[in-house]
Amino acid sequence: MKANIHPKSNDIKVVCNCGNTFETQSTKDQLHVEVCYKCHPFYTGEHKFLDVKGRVDSFQRKQQKAAGYKKVDKKNRKEEKTEKKVKTLKELLSEE
C-alpha cells in the first residue's frame, strides 16, 4: 500500500442545534449538525403522522364498511349458480 495517502483521523466534538454534544472521529476539526439522536422524532418517539388528505380515516371507514359484508364461500357460490339453457342457432332464427 502507498504511504501517506490517507487523511488523518482526529477525535472531534459534534455539536447539535439542540445543545447535545458527543465525540467521534473524523477528518474534519469540528461538526455542527441540525438533528441528533436526542432530538430526532424517530428516536425520541414523538413522531406524528401528517395526514392532510384524510387517507387514514377513509381507509378505516372502508374497512368498517367491508366488515359488514357477508363472506361467501366459493363452494356454495358454485352451487347457487344455475345453468342457463343455451339456445341453438336454429332456435334463435326461429324466434325472429
N, C-alpha and C positions, 0 to 999 in steps of 0.2 A: 504494500500500500504506500501511497505517497505521503510524505511527511508534511505537516503544517498546512493542510488544505481544509481542515475542519475549523469552524469558528469556535472561539472559547465559550464555554457554558458557565454562566455566573449564577450564584444564588441571588434572587431578586425578591422584592416585595411587590405583591399585586394589590392594588387599591381599588375598591369598588365605589360606585356613587353612593351606596347606602352607608358607607363608612367601614365596612368589613375589610380586613386586611389578612393576607396569608402569604406564605413564602413558597416559592417554587424555583425551578431552574429555567433559564432562558438565555438567549444570546443578546437580548436587549438589557438595558440597565434597569428600567422600571416600567411597569404596565399599569394602565388605568383602564378599568372595564366598567361598562354600564350596568351589567347584571351579573350577579354571582349566585352560588348555591344557597346563600342565606336569604336572598330577596327574590329569586326567580319563582313565579307562581307554580310551576310544575313541581319543584322540590318542596315548597312550603305548604302545598295542599290547598292553596287559595285560588286555584284555577277555576274560572267560571266560564260556562259555555255561553257564547253570544249568539242568540237565535233571533235574528232580526225578522225573518220572514215567517216565523211560527212553524217551522218544519217539524220540530219535535212534537208539538201539540197536534198537528194534523196527522202525524204518524200514529200517535196514541189514540186519536179518535177513530182512525181506520182500523186499528187493532181491536178496539172495543166493539165496533160495528161488525167486524168479521167473526168475533166470538159468538155473536147471536145467531149465526147461520148454522143450519143442521149439517152435520158431517155425513156424506154419502159414501157408502161402501161401493167399491167397483163391482163386486159380485152381485149385489142387489140391483145395481144400476142396469146391468145387462139383462136381468130377469124382468125388470119393469118395462123394458123396451118391447114393443110389439112389432112383429114383422109386417111390413107394408106389402100388399099384393102388387106385384109388378105387372103392368099390362103389356101385352104383346103389341107389336106394330099393327097387326090385323085388328085388334080390339080398339086401338087408338084411332085408326082410319074409319072404322065402322061407326064411331061416336059422332063424327062430323056429319 
